[in-house]
């Protein structure tokens, strides 16, 4: 099983913690460090106003899904191998 240490978290989250909903992510205008803070109320608005952050968030979510699928495939393969060994031993 993969440990949480090698799972890529979504920006602004810790492994094993829930992703912050977009409605509560404050955003500073691009290129303005410490500029006016405004709330992003939807993914469409995030994609429009901060495309780099939006893409990084999607990549993080995608990597999380890929890692979970890989872990599931490993568990399934292990169960199938054990079932095959048991069938050979009892047959």
Chimera marker file (.cmm) of the C-alpha trace (Angstrom):
<marker_set name="trace">
<marker id="1" x="0.000" y="0.000" z="0.000" r="1" g="1" b="0" radius="0.5"/>
<marker id="2" x="1.283" y="3.478" z="-0.808" r="1" g="1" b="0" radius="0.5"/>
<marker id="3" x="2.049" y="5.708" z="2.133" r="1" g="1" b="0" radius="0.5"/>
<marker id="4" x="0.621" y="9.242" z="2.254" r="1" g="1" b="0" radius="0.5"/>
<marker id="5" x="4.191" y="10.589" z="1.951" r="1" g="1" b="0" radius="0.5"/>
<marker id="6" x="4.405" y="9.866" z="-1.780" r="1" g="1" b="0" radius="0.5"/>
<marker id="7" x="0.915" y="11.112" z="-2.697" r="1" g="1" b="0" radius="0.5"/>
<marker id="8" x="0.869" y="14.557" z="-4.318" r="1" g="1" b="0" radius="0.5"/>
<marker id="9" x="-1.545" y="16.720" z="-2.334" r="1" g="1" b="0" radius="0.5"/>
<marker id="10" x="-3.656" y="19.402" z="-3.948" r="1" g="1" b="0" radius="0.5"/>
<marker id="11" x="-2.164" y="22.856" z="-3.439" r="1" g="1" b="0" radius="0.5"/>
<marker id="12" x="-3.101" y="24.223" z="-0.036" r="1" g="1" b="0" radius="0.5"/>
<marker id="13" x="-3.977" y="20.866" z="1.520" r="1" g="1" b="0" radius="0.5"/>
<marker id="14" x="-2.253" y="18.277" z="3.617" r="1" g="1" b="0" radius="0.5"/>
<marker id="15" x="-2.283" y="14.557" z="2.756" r="1" g="1" b="0" radius="0.5"/>
<marker id="16" x="-5.402" y="12.965" z="4.204" r="1" g="1" b="0" radius="0.5"/>
<marker id="17" x="-7.203" y="16.307" z="4.558" r="1" g="1" b="0" radius="0.5"/>
<marker id="18" x="-10.220" y="17.471" z="2.584" r="1" g="1" b="0" radius="0.5"/>
<marker id="19" x="-9.731" y="19.842" z="-0.330" r="1" g="1" b="0" radius="0.5"/>
<marker id="20" x="-10.752" y="23.431" z="0.424" r="1" g="1" b="0" radius="0.5"/>
<marker id="21" x="-13.911" y="24.233" z="-1.534" r="1" g="1" b="0" radius="0.5"/>
<marker id="22" x="-13.408" y="26.883" z="-4.238" r="1" g="1" b="0" radius="0.5"/>
<marker id="23" x="-15.883" y="29.263" z="-2.603" r="1" g="1" b="0" radius="0.5"/>
<marker id="24" x="-13.490" y="29.811" z="0.297" r="1" g="1" b="0" radius="0.5"/>
<marker id="25" x="-10.254" y="30.236" z="-1.687" r="1" g="1" b="0" radius="0.5"/>
<marker id="26" x="-9.228" y="33.892" z="-1.632" r="1" g="1" b="0" radius="0.5"/>
<marker id="27" x="-7.462" y="35.074" z="-4.762" r="1" g="1" b="0" radius="0.5"/>
<marker id="28" x="-5.127" y="37.975" z="-5.390" r="1" g="1" b="0" radius="0.5"/>
<marker id="29" x="-5.097" y="39.344" z="-8.917" r="1" g="1" b="0" radius="0.5"/>
<marker id="30" x="-2.365" y="37.810" z="-11.091" r="1" g="1" b="0" radius="0.5"/>
<marker id="31" x="0.963" y="39.591" z="-10.813" r="1" g="1" b="0" radius="0.5"/>
<marker id="32" x="-0.064" y="41.591" z="-7.733" r="1" g="1" b="0" radius="0.5"/>
<marker id="33" x="1.598" y="40.159" z="-4.620" r="1" g="1" b="0" radius="0.5"/>
<marker id="34" x="-0.482" y="41.021" z="-1.597" r="1" g="1" b="0" radius="0.5"/>
<marker id="35" x="-3.048" y="42.749" z="-3.817" r="1" g="1" b="0" radius="0.5"/>
<marker id="36" x="-6.759" y="43.014" z="-3.148" r="1" g="1" b="0" radius="0.5"/>
<marker id="37" x="-8.233" y="39.733" z="-1.982" r="1" g="1" b="0" radius="0.5"/>
<marker id="38" x="-11.429" y="38.544" z="-3.618" r="1" g="1" b="0" radius="0.5"/>
<marker id="39" x="-13.455" y="35.376" z="-3.244" r="1" g="1" b="0" radius="0.5"/>
<marker id="40" x="-13.697" y="32.820" z="-6.009" r="1" g="1" b="0" radius="0.5"/>
<marker id="41" x="-17.226" y="31.424" z="-5.984" r="1" g="1" b="0" radius="0.5"/>
<marker id="42" x="-17.012" y="28.761" z="-8.703" r="1" g="1" b="0" radius="0.5"/>
<marker id="43" x="-14.567" y="26.601" z="-10.619" r="1" g="1" b="0" radius="0.5"/>
<marker id="44" x="-15.469" y="28.480" z="-13.794" r="1" g="1" b="0" radius="0.5"/>
<marker id="45" x="-14.520" y="31.744" z="-12.116" r="1" g="1" b="0" radius="0.5"/>
<marker id="46" x="-11.267" y="30.215" z="-10.834" r="1" g="1" b="0" radius="0.5"/>
<marker id="47" x="-10.465" y="28.925" z="-14.328" r="1" g="1" b="0" radius="0.5"/>
<marker id="48" x="-11.097" y="32.400" z="-15.759" r="1" g="1" b="0" radius="0.5"/>
<marker id="49" x="-9.268" y="34.466" z="-13.144" r="1" g="1" b="0" radius="0.5"/>
<marker id="50" x="-6.406" y="32.133" z="-12.167" r="1" g="1" b="0" radius="0.5"/>
<marker id="51" x="-5.840" y="29.558" z="-14.934" r="1" g="1" b="0" radius="0.5"/>
<marker id="52" x="-2.473" y="28.414" z="-13.520" r="1" g="1" b="0" radius="0.5"/>
<marker id="53" x="-3.963" y="27.706" z="-10.080" r="1" g="1" b="0" radius="0.5"/>
<marker id="54" x="-6.943" y="25.977" z="-11.711" r="1" g="1" b="0" radius="0.5"/>
<marker id="55" x="-4.635" y="23.730" z="-13.769" r="1" g="1" b="0" radius="0.5"/>
<marker id="56" x="-2.453" y="22.932" z="-10.741" r="1" g="1" b="0" radius="0.5"/>
<marker id="57" x="-5.567" y="22.006" z="-8.760" r="1" g="1" b="0" radius="0.5"/>
<marker id="58" x="-6.799" y="19.716" z="-11.552" r="1" g="1" b="0" radius="0.5"/>
<marker id="59" x="-3.372" y="18.080" z="-11.804" r="1" g="1" b="0" radius="0.5"/>
<marker id="60" x="-3.332" y="17.472" z="-8.054" r="1" g="1" b="0" radius="0.5"/>
<marker id="61" x="-6.806" y="15.935" z="-8.132" r="1" g="1" b="0" radius="0.5"/>
<marker id="62" x="-5.828" y="13.816" z="-11.153" r="1" g="1" b="0" radius="0.5"/>
<marker id="63" x="-2.681" y="12.546" z="-9.430" r="1" g="1" b="0" radius="0.5"/>
<marker id="64" x="-4.701" y="11.669" z="-6.349" r="1" g="1" b="0" radius="0.5"/>
<marker id="65" x="-7.150" y="9.658" z="-8.485" r="1" g="1" b="0" radius="0.5"/>
<marker id="66" x="-4.295" y="7.887" z="-10.304" r="1" g="1" b="0" radius="0.5"/>
<marker id="67" x="-2.618" y="6.993" z="-7.007" r="1" g="1" b="0" radius="0.5"/>
<marker id="68" x="-5.875" y="5.635" z="-5.563" r="1" g="1" b="0" radius="0.5"/>
<marker id="69" x="-6.500" y="3.567" z="-8.694" r="1" g="1" b="0" radius="0.5"/>
<marker id="70" x="-2.958" y="2.185" z="-8.534" r="1" g="1" b="0" radius="0.5"/>
<marker id="71" x="-3.438" y="1.172" z="-4.891" r="1" g="1" b="0" radius="0.5"/>
<marker id="72" x="-6.754" y="-0.510" z="-5.746" r="1" g="1" b="0" radius="0.5"/>
<marker id="73" x="-5.154" y="-2.420" z="-8.627" r="1" g="1" b="0" radius="0.5"/>
<marker id="74" x="-2.335" y="-3.583" z="-6.332" r="1" g="1" b="0" radius="0.5"/>
<marker id="75" x="-4.850" y="-4.810" z="-3.724" r="1" g="1" b="0" radius="0.5"/>
<marker id="76" x="-6.905" y="-6.603" z="-6.398" r="1" g="1" b="0" radius="0.5"/>
<marker id="77" x="-3.803" y="-8.262" z="-7.859" r="1" g="1" b="0" radius="0.5"/>
<marker id="78" x="-2.747" y="-9.416" z="-4.387" r="1" g="1" b="0" radius="0.5"/>
<marker id="79" x="-6.221" y="-10.865" z="-3.703" r="1" g="1" b="0" radius="0.5"/>
<marker id="80" x="-6.242" y="-12.660" z="-7.073" r="1" g="1" b="0" radius="0.5"/>
<marker id="81" x="-2.757" y="-14.098" z="-6.433" r="1" g="1" b="0" radius="0.5"/>
<marker id="82" x="-3.810" y="-15.322" z="-2.983" r="1" g="1" b="0" radius="0.5"/>
<marker id="83" x="-6.998" y="-16.882" z="-4.391" r="1" g="1" b="0" radius="0.5"/>
<marker id="84" x="-4.977" y="-18.636" z="-7.104" r="1" g="1" b="0" radius="0.5"/>
<marker id="85" x="-2.504" y="-19.998" z="-4.535" r="1" g="1" b="0" radius="0.5"/>
<marker id="86" x="-5.374" y="-21.207" z="-2.329" r="1" g="1" b="0" radius="0.5"/>
<marker id="87" x="-7.046" y="-22.909" z="-5.313" r="1" g="1" b="0" radius="0.5"/>
<marker id="88" x="-3.789" y="-24.659" z="-6.262" r="1" g="1" b="0" radius="0.5"/>
<marker id="89" x="-3.242" y="-25.808" z="-2.683" r="1" g="1" b="0" radius="0.5"/>
<marker id="90" x="-6.763" y="-27.231" z="-2.314" r="1" g="1" b="0" radius="0.5"/>
<marker id="91" x="-7.067" y="-28.707" z="-5.782" r="1" g="1" b="0" radius="0.5"/>
<link id1="1" id2="2" r="1" g="1" b="0" radius="0.2"/>
<link id1="2" id2="3" r="1" g="1" b="0" radius="0.2"/>
<link id1="3" id2="4" r="1" g="1" b="0" radius="0.2"/>
<link id1="4" id2="5" r="1" g="1" b="0" radius="0.2"/>
<link id1="5" id2="6" r="1" g="1" b="0" radius="0.2"/>
<link id1="6" id2="7" r="1" g="1" b="0" radius="0.2"/>
<link id1="7" id2="8" r="1" g="1" b="0" radius="0.2"/>
<link id1="8" id2="9" r="1" g="1" b="0" radius="0.2"/>
<link id1="9" id2="10" r="1" g="1" b="0" radius="0.2"/>
<link id1="10" id2="11" r="1" g="1" b="0" radius="0.2"/>
<link id1="11" id2="12" r="1" g="1" b="0" radius="0.2"/>
<link id1="12" id2="13" r="1" g="1" b="0" radius="0.2"/>
<link id1="13" id2="14" r="1" g="1" b="0" radius="0.2"/>
<link id1="14" id2="15" r="1" g="1" b="0" radius="0.2"/>
<link id1="15" id2="16" r="1" g="1" b="0" radius="0.2"/>
<link id1="16" id2="17" r="1" g="1" b="0" radius="0.2"/>
<link id1="17" id2="18" r="1" g="1" b="0" radius="0.2"/>
<link id1="18" id2="19" r="1" g="1" b="0" radius="0.2"/>
<link id1="19" id2="20" r="1" g="1" b="0" radius="0.2"/>
<link id1="20" id2="21" r="1" g="1" b="0" radius="0.2"/>
<link id1="21" id2="22" r="1" g="1" b="0" radius="0.2"/>
<link id1="22" id2="23" r="1" g="1" b="0" radius="0.2"/>
<link id1="23" id2="24" r="1" g="1" b="0" radius="0.2"/>
<link id1="24" id2="25" r="1" g="1" b="0" radius="0.2"/>
<link id1="25" id2="26" r="1" g="1" b="0" radius="0.2"/>
<link id1="26" id2="27" r="1" g="1" b="0" radius="0.2"/>
<link id1="27" id2="28" r="1" g="1" b="0" radius="0.2"/>
<link id1="28" id2="29" r="1" g="1" b="0" radius="0.2"/>
<link id1="29" id2="30" r="1" g="1" b="0" radius="0.2"/>
<link id1="30" id2="31" r="1" g="1" b="0" radius="0.2"/>
<link id1="31" id2="32" r="1" g="1" b="0" radius="0.2"/>
<link id1="32" id2="33" r="1" g="1" b="0" radius="0.2"/>
<link id1="33" id2="34" r="1" g="1" b="0" radius="0.2"/>
<link id1="34" id2="35" r="1" g="1" b="0" radius="0.2"/>
<link id1="35" id2="36" r="1" g="1" b="0" radius="0.2"/>
<link id1="36" id2="37" r="1" g="1" b="0" radius="0.2"/>
<link id1="37" id2="38" r="1" g="1" b="0" radius="0.2"/>
<link id1="38" id2="39" r="1" g="1" b="0" radius="0.2"/>
<link id1="39" id2="40" r="1" g="1" b="0" radius="0.2"/>
<link id1="40" id2="41" r="1" g="1" b="0" radius="0.2"/>
<link id1="41" id2="42" r="1" g="1" b="0" radius="0.2"/>
<link id1="42" id2="43" r="1" g="1" b="0" radius="0.2"/>
<link id1="43" id2="44" r="1" g="1" b="0" radius="0.2"/>
<link id1="44" id2="45" r="1" g="1" b="0" radius="0.2"/>
<link id1="45" id2="46" r="1" g="1" b="0" radius="0.2"/>
<link id1="46" id2="47" r="1" g="1" b="0" radius="0.2"/>
<link id1="47" id2="48" r="1" g="1" b="0" radius="0.2"/>
<link id1="48" id2="49" r="1" g="1" b="0" radius="0.2"/>
<link id1="49" id2="50" r="1" g="1" b="0" radius="0.2"/>
<link id1="50" id2="51" r="1" g="1" b="0" radius="0.2"/>
<link id1="51" id2="52" r="1" g="1" b="0" radius="0.2"/>
<link id1="52" id2="53" r="1" g="1" b="0" radius="0.2"/>
<link id1="53" id2="54" r="1" g="1" b="0" radius="0.2"/>
<link id1="54" id2="55" r="1" g="1" b="0" radius="0.2"/>
<link id1="55" id2="56" r="1" g="1" b="0" radius="0.2"/>
<link id1="56" id2="57" r="1" g="1" b="0" radius="0.2"/>
<link id1="57" id2="58" r="1" g="1" b="0" radius="0.2"/>
<link id1="58" id2="59" r="1" g="1" b="0" radius="0.2"/>
<link id1="59" id2="60" r="1" g="1" b="0" radius="0.2"/>
<link id1="60" id2="61" r="1" g="1" b="0" radius="0.2"/>
<link id1="61" id2="62" r="1" g="1" b="0" radius="0.2"/>
<link id1="62" id2="63" r="1" g="1" b="0" radius="0.2"/>
<link id1="63" id2="64" r="1" g="1" b="0" radius="0.2"/>
<link id1="64" id2="65" r="1" g="1" b="0" radius="0.2"/>
<link id1="65" id2="66" r="1" g="1" b="0" radius="0.2"/>
<link id1="66" id2="67" r="1" g="1" b="0" radius="0.2"/>
<link id1="67" id2="68" r="1" g="1" b="0" radius="0.2"/>
<link id1="68" id2="69" r="1" g="1" b="0" radius="0.2"/>
<link id1="69" id2="70" r="1" g="1" b="0" radius="0.2"/>
<link id1="70" id2="71" r="1" g="1" b="0" radius="0.2"/>
<link id1="71" id2="72" r="1" g="1" b="0" radius="0.2"/>
<link id1="72" id2="73" r="1" g="1" b="0" radius="0.2"/>
<link id1="73" id2="74" r="1" g="1" b="0" radius="0.2"/>
<link id1="74" id2="75" r="1" g="1" b="0" radius="0.2"/>
<link id1="75" id2="76" r="1" g="1" b="0" radius="0.2"/>
<link id1="76" id2="77" r="1" g="1" b="0" radius="0.2"/>
<link id1="77" id2="78" r="1" g="1" b="0" radius="0.2"/>
<link id1="78" id2="79" r="1" g="1" b="0" radius="0.2"/>
<link id1="79" id2="80" r="1" g="1" b="0" radius="0.2"/>
<link id1="80" id2="81" r="1" g="1" b="0" radius="0.2"/>
<link id1="81" id2="82" r="1" g="1" b="0" radius="0.2"/>
<link id1="82" id2="83" r="1" g="1" b="0" radius="0.2"/>
<link id1="83" id2="84" r="1" g="1" b="0" radius="0.2"/>
<link id1="84" id2="85" r="1" g="1" b="0" radius="0.2"/>
<link id1="85" id2="86" r="1" g="1" b="0" radius="0.2"/>
<link id1="86" id2="87" r="1" g="1" b="0" radius="0.2"/>
<link id1="87" id2="88" r="1" g="1" b="0" radius="0.2"/>
<link id1="88" id2="89" r="1" g="1" b="0" radius="0.2"/>
<link id1="89" id2="90" r="1" g="1" b="0" radius="0.2"/>
<link id1="90" id2="91" r="1" g="1" b="0" radius="0.2"/>
</marker_set>
